[in-house]
Amino acid sequence: MFELAVTDVAPADLGAARMQMALSLGWHIIIACLGVGMPAITLLAEWRGHRTGDVHYRLLARRWARALGVLFAVGAVSGTILSFEMGLLWPGLMGMYGEVIGLPFSLEGIAFFIEAIFLGIYLYAWDRLPPRAHLLSGIPIVIAGVASAFFVVTANAWMQQPTGFDVENGRIVAVDPWAAMFNPATPPQTVHMILAAFMVAGFAMASVYAVAMLRGRRDRYHRLGLLLPLTVAAAITPVQIGVGDWAAHFVADNQPVKLAAMEGVFETQRGAPLHIGGVVVDGELRYALEIPNGLSLLAHWDPDAEIMGLNEVPPADRPPVNVVHWSFQIMVAGGFALLGLAAWLGVAWWRRRELPRSRWFLRATALSGVVAVLALEAGWVVTEVGRQPWIVYGVLRTAEAVNPAPGLVWGFVLVSVVYAVLTVATVYVLRRLARDKPVPIAPQERDVTDYKVV
């Protein structure tokens, strides 16, 4: 009965549902990444403050904790919106496969509550707990945040490689939620996402202090505010590029259509070249720089390996190639740009044990937060749009899962307004926090609050 109904879904409503989900996910993922990465960096600053006795670390930890509280509250709102959208926009998915992928969402809810409880303790017990106890109270926040990201991404990984169920006479049977959660796509996708969260948090935090230093605030507080998160992000960047290669090999082995869209390959061929740039016109990738045999070598460790082209599948089963191809290009370019910044920092620290003195380094660091977010968003576009037209790869089409009720366009308009308000409110509150002076730690340390903090 549902399959008959979805044939009447207007293209505008299907497009609106997809755009609404894209807006919600694209907005929430930034806040979620900050929520995963910032607690660990904040705890690192607090730990360094206790270990070295440097009050600047502890002032940074207090400042970052306050921002983290704001972001957690905003993330709870956007996450709640997403929860409703899964049921309202995609009843064909949740109605049929909810019992298969319900486990990770339940576990994510438990992790969220643990994170909320200990975040409350951490925020309000600075002067009520011994320093070591307060530091320890932040560890569950880090663990719960990473666990929350892991559980959510396993559900998305299942949509890429559905396992843990059988279908008999159109009904789902033999459900194994654990097999569904730990599907073949889970290892590369969860590791890739969690590392991306730490990169986004580290580069975004460092970029704020880079802007302040460009404006002349070169005191120790701002130098540490830049150096600590930037060091974390820089150390993770080369690891992330290696994990990205692992994820790309998984796509090559399990989602050849997505790989063909990522590289704009239309004809099946051996020794396929790697494409840099280019645009698809009339079923052909044009104006791209080609590296001979590069794609075959990177995808299968064999320069003569065969790469399947998009012409092997019907046009209705192909993703929008230009969107996927350029998103992949942006993700890779952003990743290597951040790797270059990490190398710049590493060489300067190895030679002089200090930050690079060039203003160009500060300018690059100021841009690194934006670049990290763009790479993150582009990567998710590759993951999600590259799977189209399937919402569950090879099993359920997006058009079959969407709510057949008319008027989804108005829901998209309403949600767009909500996110516009959330964005303005979040930026306003964070800017107000940025203008405040650091919270004093002890009477003898009040003199350090004279710093103008960003």
C-alpha positions as a LaTeX table, in Angstrom:
\begin{tabular}{lrrr}
\hline
Residue & $x$ (\AA) & $y$ (\AA) & $z$ (\AA) \\
\hline
Met1 & 0.00 & 0.00 & 0.00 \\
Phe2 & 2.82 & 2.40 & 0.87 \\
Glu3 & 4.64 & 1.66 & $-2.39$ \\
Leu4 & 1.55 & 2.68 & $-4.35$ \\
Ala5 & 1.29 & 5.89 & $-2.38$ \\
Val6 & 4.86 & 7.02 & $-2.90$ \\
Thr7 & 4.49 & 6.97 & $-6.67$ \\
Asp8 & 2.32 & 10.08 & $-6.26$ \\
Val9 & 4.96 & 12.07 & $-4.38$ \\
Ala10 & 5.56 & 15.35 & $-6.16$ \\
Pro11 & 9.18 & 15.92 & $-7.22$ \\
Ala12 & 9.08 & 19.24 & $-5.36$ \\
Asp13 & 8.13 & 17.48 & $-2.12$ \\
Leu14 & 10.84 & 14.86 & $-2.53$ \\
Gly15 & 13.36 & 17.58 & $-3.24$ \\
Ala16 & 12.16 & 19.61 & $-0.25$ \\
Ala17 & 12.48 & 16.59 & 2.05 \\
Arg18 & 16.02 & 15.98 & 0.86 \\
Met19 & 16.96 & 19.65 & 1.19 \\
Gln20 & 15.49 & 19.82 & 4.68 \\
Met21 & 17.47 & 16.77 & 5.76 \\
Ala22 & 20.60 & 18.18 & 4.13 \\
Leu23 & 20.16 & 21.50 & 5.94 \\
Ser24 & 19.54 & 19.82 & 9.29 \\
Leu25 & 22.44 & 17.40 & 8.98 \\
Gly26 & 24.81 & 19.99 & 7.56 \\
Trp27 & 24.04 & 22.40 & 10.42 \\
His28 & 24.04 & 19.83 & 13.19 \\
Ile29 & 27.25 & 18.11 & 12.12 \\
Ile30 & 29.30 & 21.26 & 12.78 \\
Ile31 & 27.92 & 21.63 & 16.29 \\
Ala32 & 28.29 & 17.89 & 16.88 \\
Cys33 & 31.95 & 17.94 & 15.84 \\
Leu34 & 32.67 & 20.78 & 18.25 \\
Gly35 & 30.82 & 18.81 & 20.93 \\
Val36 & 33.01 & 15.76 & 20.30 \\
Gly37 & 36.38 & 17.51 & 19.98 \\
Met38 & 36.18 & 20.47 & 22.36 \\
Pro39 & 35.80 & 18.52 & 25.64 \\
Ala40 & 39.06 & 16.65 & 25.13 \\
Ile41 & 40.94 & 19.84 & 24.22 \\
Thr42 & 39.41 & 21.62 & 27.21 \\
Leu43 & 40.45 & 18.83 & 29.57 \\
Leu44 & 43.93 & 18.88 & 28.07 \\
Ala45 & 44.18 & 22.60 & 28.86 \\
Glu46 & 42.95 & 22.05 & 32.42 \\
Trp47 & 45.39 & 19.17 & 32.93 \\
Arg48 & 48.29 & 21.27 & 31.61 \\
Gly49 & 47.28 & 24.06 & 33.96 \\
His50 & 47.44 & 21.76 & 36.99 \\
Arg51 & 50.63 & 20.07 & 35.84 \\
Thr52 & 52.60 & 23.21 & 34.98 \\
Gly53 & 50.97 & 25.68 & 37.34 \\
Asp54 & 50.36 & 28.02 & 34.40 \\
Val55 & 47.12 & 29.85 & 35.11 \\
His56 & 46.61 & 30.70 & 31.44 \\
Tyr57 & 45.81 & 27.07 & 30.64 \\
Arg58 & 43.15 & 27.01 & 33.33 \\
Leu59 & 41.65 & 30.27 & 32.16 \\
Leu60 & 41.42 & 28.84 & 28.65 \\
Ala61 & 39.77 & 25.70 & 30.00 \\
Arg62 & 37.14 & 27.81 & 31.80 \\
Arg63 & 36.47 & 29.90 & 28.73 \\
Trp64 & 36.16 & 26.87 & 26.46 \\
Ala65 & 33.91 & 25.08 & 28.95 \\
Arg66 & 31.45 & 27.97 & 28.88 \\
Ala67 & 31.36 & 27.91 & 25.09 \\
Leu68 & 30.96 & 24.14 & 25.22 \\
Gly69 & 27.88 & 24.53 & 27.40 \\
Val70 & 26.28 & 26.85 & 24.83 \\
Leu71 & 27.10 & 24.53 & 21.94 \\
Phe72 & 25.77 & 21.51 & 23.82 \\
Ala73 & 22.43 & 23.24 & 24.36 \\
Val74 & 22.20 & 24.27 & 20.72 \\
Gly75 & 23.22 & 20.80 & 19.58 \\
Ala76 & 20.48 & 19.28 & 21.71 \\
Val77 & 17.93 & 21.42 & 19.86 \\
Ser78 & 19.22 & 20.57 & 16.39 \\
Gly79 & 19.56 & 16.90 & 17.31 \\
Thr80 & 15.95 & 16.82 & 18.48 \\
Ile81 & 14.84 & 18.33 & 15.17 \\
Leu82 & 16.73 & 15.59 & 13.33 \\
Ser83 & 15.06 & 12.90 & 15.43 \\
Phe84 & 11.61 & 14.15 & 14.45 \\
Glu85 & 12.62 & 14.49 & 10.81 \\
Met86 & 13.67 & 10.85 & 10.58 \\
Gly87 & 10.12 & 9.77 & 11.34 \\
Leu88 & 8.21 & 12.60 & 9.67 \\
Leu89 & 10.13 & 12.79 & 6.41 \\
Trp90 & 11.18 & 9.17 & 5.93 \\
Pro91 & 8.46 & 6.85 & 7.28 \\
Gly92 & 9.29 & 4.29 & 4.58 \\
Leu93 & 12.73 & 3.88 & 6.13 \\
Met94 & 11.85 & 3.96 & 9.80 \\
Gly95 & 8.62 & 2.02 & 9.43 \\
Met96 & 10.27 & $-0.89$ & 7.66 \\
Tyr97 & 13.79 & $-0.87$ & 9.08 \\
Gly98 & 13.37 & 0.82 & 12.46 \\
Glu99 & 13.83 & $-2.45$ & 14.35 \\
Val100 & 17.06 & $-3.08$ & 12.44 \\
Ile101 & 18.76 & 0.27 & 13.15 \\
Gly102 & 16.98 & 1.25 & 16.37 \\
Leu103 & 19.77 & $-0.05$ & 18.63 \\
Pro104 & 22.43 & 2.58 & 17.83 \\
Phe105 & 19.90 & 5.39 & 18.24 \\
Ser106 & 18.94 & 4.03 & 21.66 \\
Leu107 & 22.58 & 3.75 & 22.72 \\
Glu108 & 23.22 & 7.27 & 21.44 \\
Gly109 & 20.43 & 8.52 & 23.68 \\
Ile110 & 22.07 & 6.91 & 26.71 \\
Ala111 & 25.42 & 8.45 & 25.79 \\
Phe112 & 23.73 & 11.84 & 25.38 \\
Phe113 & 22.24 & 11.71 & 28.88 \\
Ile114 & 25.57 & 10.69 & 30.41 \\
Glu115 & 27.26 & 13.56 & 28.62 \\
Ala116 & 24.60 & 16.02 & 29.81 \\
Ile117 & 24.88 & 14.90 & 33.45 \\
Phe118 & 28.64 & 15.17 & 33.64 \\
Leu119 & 28.72 & 18.39 & 31.63 \\
Gly120 & 26.48 & 19.93 & 34.26 \\
Ile121 & 28.84 & 18.75 & 37.00 \\
Tyr122 & 31.87 & 19.99 & 35.10 \\
Leu123 & 30.43 & 23.44 & 34.42 \\
Tyr124 & 29.11 & 24.17 & 37.91 \\
Ala125 & 31.70 & 22.47 & 40.11 \\
Trp126 & 34.85 & 24.42 & 39.26 \\
Asp127 & 35.09 & 25.83 & 42.78 \\
Arg128 & 33.15 & 23.07 & 44.54 \\
Leu129 & 35.33 & 20.03 & 43.79 \\
Pro130 & 39.04 & 19.42 & 44.37 \\
Pro131 & 41.02 & 20.12 & 41.19 \\
Arg132 & 41.72 & 16.45 & 40.46 \\
Ala133 & 38.09 & 15.46 & 41.03 \\
His134 & 36.91 & 18.23 & 38.74 \\
Leu135 & 39.33 & 17.13 & 36.03 \\
Leu136 & 38.14 & 13.54 & 36.34 \\
Ser137 & 34.52 & 14.64 & 36.07 \\
Gly138 & 35.24 & 15.77 & 32.53 \\
Ile139 & 36.46 & 12.39 & 31.32 \\
Pro140 & 32.91 & 10.92 & 30.95 \\
Ile141 & 32.03 & 13.93 & 28.77 \\
Val142 & 34.80 & 13.02 & 26.35 \\
Ile143 & 33.92 & 9.32 & 26.33 \\
Ala144 & 30.19 & 9.93 & 25.97 \\
Gly145 & 30.71 & 12.47 & 23.19 \\
Val146 & 32.86 & 10.10 & 21.16 \\
Ala147 & 30.48 & 7.21 & 21.86 \\
Ser148 & 27.51 & 9.31 & 20.76 \\
Ala149 & 29.21 & 10.10 & 17.45 \\
Phe150 & 30.14 & 6.45 & 17.01 \\
Phe151 & 26.59 & 5.18 & 17.52 \\
Val152 & 25.01 & 7.69 & 15.15 \\
Val153 & 27.56 & 7.05 & 12.42 \\
Thr154 & 27.02 & 3.28 & 12.66 \\
Ala155 & 23.40 & 3.88 & 11.66 \\
Asn156 & 24.55 & 5.86 & 8.64 \\
Ala157 & 27.14 & 3.20 & 7.85 \\
Trp158 & 24.32 & 0.65 & 7.83 \\
Met159 & 22.56 & 2.73 & 5.17 \\
Gln160 & 25.73 & 2.38 & 3.09 \\
Gln161 & 26.13 & $-1.39$ & 3.68 \\
Pro162 & 22.85 & $-2.84$ & 5.04 \\
Thr163 & 23.26 & $-6.07$ & 7.00 \\
Gly164 & 21.60 & $-7.78$ & 9.96 \\
Phe165 & 18.25 & $-8.79$ & 8.44 \\
Asp166 & 16.56 & $-10.93$ & 5.82 \\
Val167 & 13.52 & $-10.18$ & 3.67 \\
Glu168 & 10.77 & $-12.79$ & 3.21 \\
Asn169 & 7.60 & $-11.98$ & 1.31 \\
Gly170 & 8.25 & $-8.27$ & 1.65 \\
Arg171 & 8.71 & $-8.46$ & 5.43 \\
Ile172 & 11.84 & $-7.98$ & 7.52 \\
Val173 & 12.82 & $-11.15$ & 9.40 \\
Ala174 & 15.85 & $-12.58$ & 11.22 \\
Val175 & 16.79 & $-9.17$ & 12.59 \\
Asp176 & 20.23 & $-8.95$ & 14.21 \\
Pro177 & 20.68 & $-5.35$ & 15.50 \\
Trp178 & 24.30 & $-5.95$ & 16.51 \\
Ala179 & 25.22 & $-7.22$ & 13.05 \\
Ala180 & 23.45 & $-4.19$ & 11.58 \\
Met181 & 25.34 & $-1.77$ & 13.82 \\
Phe182 & 28.72 & $-3.42$ & 13.19 \\
Asn183 & 28.29 & $-3.62$ & 9.44 \\
Pro184 & 31.31 & $-3.60$ & 7.05 \\
Ala185 & 31.16 & 0.19 & 6.60 \\
Thr186 & 31.26 & 0.92 & 10.34 \\
Pro187 & 35.05 & 0.77 & 10.97 \\
Pro188 & 36.26 & 3.18 & 8.26 \\
Gln189 & 33.28 & 5.51 & 8.50 \\
Thr190 & 33.23 & 5.90 & 12.29 \\
Val191 & 37.00 & 6.40 & 12.58 \\
His192 & 36.95 & 8.91 & 9.71 \\
Met193 & 34.11 & 10.87 & 11.32 \\
Ile194 & 35.52 & 10.96 & 14.85 \\
Leu195 & 38.93 & 12.12 & 13.64 \\
Ala196 & 37.19 & 14.76 & 11.51 \\
Ala197 & 35.40 & 16.00 & 14.64 \\
Phe198 & 38.69 & 16.55 & 16.46 \\
Met199 & 40.15 & 18.28 & 13.41 \\
Val200 & 37.19 & 20.64 & 13.06 \\
Ala201 & 37.23 & 21.47 & 16.77 \\
Gly202 & 41.00 & 22.01 & 16.89 \\
Phe203 & 41.31 & 24.13 & 13.76 \\
Ala204 & 38.16 & 26.14 & 14.57 \\
Met205 & 39.35 & 26.95 & 18.09 \\
Ala206 & 42.83 & 27.87 & 16.86 \\
Ser207 & 41.43 & 30.10 & 14.14 \\
Val208 & 39.72 & 32.32 & 16.73 \\
Tyr209 & 43.01 & 33.02 & 18.48 \\
Ala210 & 44.84 & 33.47 & 15.19 \\
Val211 & 42.44 & 36.31 & 14.34 \\
Ala212 & 43.11 & 37.86 & 17.75 \\
Met213 & 46.86 & 37.61 & 17.26 \\
Leu214 & 46.57 & 39.26 & 13.85 \\
Arg215 & 44.91 & 42.13 & 15.67 \\
Gly216 & 47.92 & 42.50 & 17.93 \\
Arg217 & 47.04 & 40.35 & 20.95 \\
Arg218 & 50.30 & 38.43 & 21.28 \\
Asp219 & 50.25 & 37.69 & 25.03 \\
Arg220 & 50.77 & 34.18 & 26.40 \\
Tyr221 & 47.05 & 33.59 & 26.84 \\
His222 & 46.39 & 33.98 & 23.11 \\
Arg223 & 49.51 & 32.09 & 22.06 \\
Leu224 & 48.46 & 29.09 & 24.13 \\
Gly225 & 44.87 & 29.45 & 22.92 \\
Leu226 & 46.17 & 29.03 & 19.39 \\
Leu227 & 48.92 & 26.48 & 20.00 \\
Leu228 & 47.07 & 23.89 & 22.07 \\
Pro229 & 44.08 & 23.15 & 19.79 \\
Leu230 & 46.18 & 23.64 & 16.67 \\
Thr231 & 48.69 & 21.04 & 17.88 \\
Val232 & 45.90 & 18.53 & 18.49 \\
Ala233 & 44.38 & 19.10 & 15.05 \\
Ala234 & 47.78 & 19.10 & 13.32 \\
Ala235 & 48.77 & 15.79 & 14.91 \\
Ile236 & 45.51 & 14.18 & 13.78 \\
Thr237 & 45.60 & 15.49 & 10.19 \\
Pro238 & 48.12 & 13.01 & 8.69 \\
Val239 & 46.36 & 10.16 & 10.47 \\
Gln240 & 43.06 & 11.32 & 9.01 \\
Ile241 & 44.46 & 11.33 & 5.49 \\
Gly242 & 45.54 & 7.72 & 5.99 \\
Val243 & 42.08 & 6.81 & 7.28 \\
Gly244 & 40.56 & 8.64 & 4.30 \\
Asp245 & 42.56 & 6.37 & 2.00 \\
Trp246 & 41.17 & 3.37 & 3.92 \\
Ala247 & 37.63 & 4.70 & 3.46 \\
Ala248 & 38.23 & 5.29 & $-0.25$ \\
His249 & 39.41 & 1.69 & $-0.69$ \\
Phe250 & 36.22 & 0.55 & 1.01 \\
Val251 & 34.15 & 2.59 & $-1.45$ \\
Ala252 & 36.12 & 1.18 & $-4.37$ \\
Asp253 & 35.45 & $-2.38$ & $-3.24$ \\
Asn254 & 31.82 & $-2.00$ & $-2.14$ \\
Gln255 & 30.29 & 1.05 & $-3.87$ \\
Pro256 & 31.81 & 1.22 & $-7.37$ \\
Val257 & 29.08 & 3.56 & $-8.64$ \\
Lys258 & 29.93 & 6.09 & $-5.95$ \\
Leu259 & 33.64 & 5.81 & $-6.82$ \\
Ala260 & 32.85 & 6.40 & $-10.49$ \\
Ala261 & 30.87 & 9.51 & $-9.57$ \\
Met262 & 33.64 & 10.76 & $-7.27$ \\
Glu263 & 36.11 & 10.59 & $-10.15$ \\
Gly264 & 33.77 & 11.27 & $-13.08$ \\
Val265 & 34.48 & 7.94 & $-14.74$ \\
Phe266 & 31.85 & 7.00 & $-17.34$ \\
Glu267 & 33.53 & 4.23 & $-19.31$ \\
Thr268 & 34.79 & 1.06 & $-17.62$ \\
Gln269 & 38.54 & 0.90 & $-18.12$ \\
Arg270 & 41.78 & $-0.53$ & $-16.89$ \\
Gly271 & 44.51 & 1.83 & $-15.79$ \\
Ala272 & 41.98 & 4.58 & $-15.08$ \\
Pro273 & 43.50 & 8.03 & $-14.57$ \\
Leu274 & 43.05 & 10.14 & $-11.46$ \\
His275 & 41.12 & 13.32 & $-12.24$ \\
Ile276 & 41.87 & 16.69 & $-10.68$ \\
Gly277 & 39.17 & 19.26 & $-11.34$ \\
Gly278 & 36.93 & 19.01 & $-14.38$ \\
Val279 & 33.21 & 19.26 & $-14.95$ \\
Val280 & 30.73 & 16.79 & $-16.41$ \\
Val281 & 29.14 & 17.98 & $-19.65$ \\
Asp282 & 26.90 & 15.72 & $-21.76$ \\
Gly283 & 27.95 & 12.56 & $-19.96$ \\
Glu284 & 31.68 & 13.27 & $-20.14$ \\
Leu285 & 34.19 & 14.74 & $-17.69$ \\
Arg286 & 35.94 & 17.66 & $-19.36$ \\
Tyr287 & 38.75 & 20.09 & $-18.52$ \\
Ala288 & 40.24 & 17.81 & $-15.83$ \\
Leu289 & 43.93 & 17.31 & $-15.17$ \\
Glu290 & 44.62 & 13.58 & $-15.54$ \\
Ile291 & 47.26 & 11.55 & $-13.72$ \\
Pro292 & 47.71 & 8.35 & $-15.78$ \\
Asn293 & 46.77 & 5.13 & $-13.96$ \\
Gly294 & 46.39 & 7.14 & $-10.75$ \\
Leu295 & 42.85 & 6.07 & $-9.86$ \\
Ser296 & 43.47 & 2.37 & $-10.46$ \\
Leu297 & 46.62 & 2.55 & $-8.35$ \\
Leu298 & 45.00 & 4.41 & $-5.44$ \\
Ala299 & 41.78 & 2.41 & $-5.48$ \\
His300 & 43.21 & $-1.11$ & $-5.81$ \\
Trp301 & 47.01 & $-0.78$ & $-5.43$ \\
Asp302 & 47.30 & $-1.91$ & $-9.03$ \\
Pro303 & 47.98 & 0.60 & $-11.86$ \\
Asp304 & 46.16 & $-1.69$ & $-14.32$ \\
Ala305 & 43.11 & $-2.45$ & $-12.13$ \\
Glu306 & 39.70 & $-2.15$ & $-13.72$ \\
Ile307 & 37.44 & 0.74 & $-12.66$ \\
Met308 & 33.75 & 0.43 & $-13.40$ \\
Gly309 & 32.21 & 3.37 & $-15.28$ \\
Leu310 & 28.84 & 5.01 & $-14.73$ \\
Asn311 & 27.62 & 3.81 & $-18.11$ \\
Glu312 & 27.41 & 0.31 & $-16.64$ \\
Val313 & 24.29 & 1.31 & $-14.67$ \\
Pro314 & 21.05 & 2.94 & $-15.85$ \\
Pro315 & 20.89 & 6.75 & $-15.56$ \\
Ala316 & 18.19 & 6.41 & $-12.88$ \\
Asp317 & 20.70 & 4.57 & $-10.66$ \\
Arg318 & 23.45 & 7.20 & $-10.89$ \\
Pro319 & 24.07 & 9.97 & $-8.37$ \\
Pro320 & 24.42 & 13.60 & $-9.54$ \\
Val321 & 28.00 & 13.34 & $-10.76$ \\
Asn322 & 29.08 & 16.98 & $-10.69$ \\
Val323 & 27.92 & 17.39 & $-7.08$ \\
Val324 & 29.71 & 14.25 & $-5.90$ \\
His325 & 32.84 & 14.87 & $-7.98$ \\
Trp326 & 33.36 & 18.45 & $-6.84$ \\
Ser327 & 32.53 & 17.66 & $-3.23$ \\
Phe328 & 35.22 & 15.00 & $-3.30$ \\
Gln329 & 37.68 & 17.43 & $-4.85$ \\
Ile330 & 36.95 & 20.03 & $-2.15$ \\
Met331 & 37.32 & 17.48 & 0.64 \\
Val332 & 40.68 & 16.22 & $-0.62$ \\
Ala333 & 42.01 & 19.72 & $-1.35$ \\
Gly334 & 40.96 & 20.91 & 2.11 \\
Gly335 & 42.59 & 17.92 & 3.78 \\
Phe336 & 45.91 & 18.47 & 2.04 \\
Ala337 & 45.80 & 22.22 & 2.72 \\
Leu338 & 45.41 & 21.47 & 6.42 \\
Leu339 & 48.22 & 18.92 & 6.17 \\
Gly340 & 50.44 & 21.68 & 4.78 \\
Leu341 & 49.56 & 23.93 & 7.72 \\
Ala342 & 50.33 & 21.08 & 10.13 \\
Ala343 & 53.71 & 20.54 & 8.45 \\
Trp344 & 54.46 & 24.27 & 8.69 \\
Leu345 & 53.77 & 24.20 & 12.43 \\
Gly346 & 55.77 & 21.00 & 12.90 \\
Val347 & 58.87 & 22.25 & 11.11 \\
Ala348 & 58.86 & 25.57 & 12.97 \\
Trp349 & 58.43 & 23.85 & 16.33 \\
Trp350 & 61.17 & 21.32 & 15.55 \\
Arg351 & 63.61 & 24.09 & 14.58 \\
Arg352 & 62.88 & 26.80 & 17.18 \\
Arg353 & 60.36 & 25.39 & 19.69 \\
Glu354 & 57.95 & 28.24 & 18.93 \\
Leu355 & 55.14 & 29.22 & 16.61 \\
Pro356 & 56.07 & 30.39 & 13.11 \\
Arg357 & 56.63 & 34.13 & 13.21 \\
Ser358 & 55.13 & 34.89 & 9.80 \\
Arg359 & 51.82 & 36.72 & 9.62 \\
Trp360 & 51.02 & 34.41 & 6.72 \\
Phe361 & 51.02 & 31.53 & 9.17 \\
Leu362 & 48.49 & 33.37 & 11.33 \\
Arg363 & 46.38 & 34.13 & 8.26 \\
Ala364 & 46.48 & 30.48 & 7.23 \\
Thr365 & 45.53 & 29.40 & 10.75 \\
Ala366 & 42.69 & 31.93 & 10.81 \\
Leu367 & 41.32 & 30.30 & 7.65 \\
Ser368 & 41.91 & 26.74 & 8.84 \\
Gly369 & 38.65 & 26.54 & 10.77 \\
Val370 & 36.64 & 27.44 & 7.69 \\
Val371 & 38.64 & 25.02 & 5.54 \\
Ala372 & 38.09 & 22.20 & 8.05 \\
Val373 & 34.33 & 22.82 & 8.09 \\
Leu374 & 34.18 & 22.96 & 4.28 \\
Ala375 & 36.10 & 19.68 & 4.02 \\
Leu376 & 33.76 & 18.12 & 6.58 \\
Glu377 & 30.62 & 19.22 & 4.77 \\
Ala378 & 32.03 & 18.18 & 1.38 \\
Gly379 & 32.87 & 14.75 & 2.77 \\
Trp380 & 29.32 & 14.26 & 3.99 \\
Val381 & 27.96 & 15.30 & 0.60 \\
Val382 & 30.14 & 12.63 & $-1.00$ \\
Thr383 & 28.91 & 10.05 & 1.51 \\
Glu384 & 25.21 & 10.88 & 1.28 \\
Val385 & 24.68 & 12.16 & $-2.26$ \\
Gly386 & 27.05 & 9.56 & $-3.65$ \\
Arg387 & 24.69 & 6.87 & $-2.33$ \\
Gln388 & 21.72 & 8.22 & $-4.26$ \\
Pro389 & 19.18 & 7.23 & $-5.50$ \\
Trp390 & 19.27 & 4.79 & $-2.57$ \\
Ile391 & 18.46 & 5.71 & 1.00 \\
Val392 & 19.48 & 2.16 & 1.96 \\
Tyr393 & 22.09 & 1.17 & $-0.57$ \\
Gly394 & 20.77 & $-1.33$ & $-3.09$ \\
Val395 & 17.68 & $-2.05$ & $-0.99$ \\
Leu396 & 15.39 & 0.98 & $-0.64$ \\
Arg397 & 15.19 & 4.04 & $-2.87$ \\
Thr398 & 14.92 & 7.51 & $-1.42$ \\
Ala399 & 11.70 & 8.14 & $-3.37$ \\
Glu400 & 10.16 & 5.03 & $-1.79$ \\
Ala401 & 11.02 & 6.14 & 1.74 \\
Val402 & 9.77 & 9.73 & 1.67 \\
Asn403 & 6.53 & 10.80 & 3.33 \\
Pro404 & 3.82 & 10.78 & 0.60 \\
Ala405 & 1.87 & 13.61 & 2.26 \\
Pro406 & 1.80 & 16.84 & 0.22 \\
Gly407 & 3.18 & 20.15 & 1.42 \\
Leu408 & 6.70 & 19.09 & 2.49 \\
Val409 & 7.99 & 22.28 & 0.88 \\
Trp410 & 6.43 & 24.31 & 3.71 \\
Gly411 & 8.18 & 22.16 & 6.27 \\
Phe412 & 11.48 & 22.97 & 4.60 \\
Val413 & 10.70 & 26.69 & 4.73 \\
Leu414 & 9.79 & 26.50 & 8.42 \\
Val415 & 12.91 & 24.55 & 9.36 \\
Ser416 & 15.07 & 26.98 & 7.37 \\
Val417 & 13.68 & 29.83 & 9.46 \\
Val418 & 14.36 & 27.88 & 12.67 \\
Tyr419 & 17.97 & 27.25 & 11.72 \\
Ala420 & 18.45 & 30.88 & 10.70 \\
Val421 & 17.26 & 31.94 & 14.17 \\
Leu422 & 19.47 & 29.30 & 15.83 \\
Thr423 & 22.49 & 30.50 & 13.87 \\
Val424 & 21.98 & 34.14 & 14.79 \\
Ala425 & 21.34 & 33.30 & 18.45 \\
Thr426 & 24.37 & 31.01 & 18.70 \\
Val427 & 26.73 & 33.52 & 17.11 \\
Tyr428 & 25.36 & 36.29 & 19.32 \\
Val429 & 25.82 & 34.34 & 22.55 \\
Leu430 & 29.31 & 33.14 & 21.62 \\
Arg431 & 30.36 & 36.68 & 20.73 \\
Arg432 & 29.07 & 37.91 & 24.07 \\
Leu433 & 31.11 & 35.22 & 25.79 \\
Ala434 & 34.14 & 36.24 & 23.75 \\
Arg435 & 33.91 & 39.81 & 25.01 \\
Asp436 & 33.75 & 38.78 & 28.67 \\
Lys437 & 36.87 & 38.64 & 30.77 \\
Pro438 & 38.06 & 35.21 & 31.95 \\
Val439 & 36.50 & 33.91 & 35.14 \\
Pro440 & 38.95 & 34.49 & 38.02 \\
Ile441 & 40.32 & 31.32 & 39.56 \\
Ala442 & 41.61 & 32.61 & 42.87 \\
Pro443 & 42.14 & 36.04 & 44.45 \\
Gln444 & 45.90 & 35.89 & 43.95 \\
Glu445 & 45.37 & 35.23 & 40.25 \\
Arg446 & 42.92 & 38.03 & 39.52 \\
Asp447 & 45.57 & 40.15 & 37.81 \\
Val448 & 45.57 & 37.84 & 34.77 \\
Thr449 & 41.93 & 38.71 & 34.08 \\
Asp450 & 43.08 & 42.02 & 32.66 \\
Tyr451 & 43.70 & 40.25 & 29.35 \\
Lys452 & 41.27 & 41.08 & 26.58 \\
Val453 & 40.02 & 37.66 & 25.59 \\
Val454 & 38.58 & 36.45 & 22.30 \\
\hline
\end{tabular}
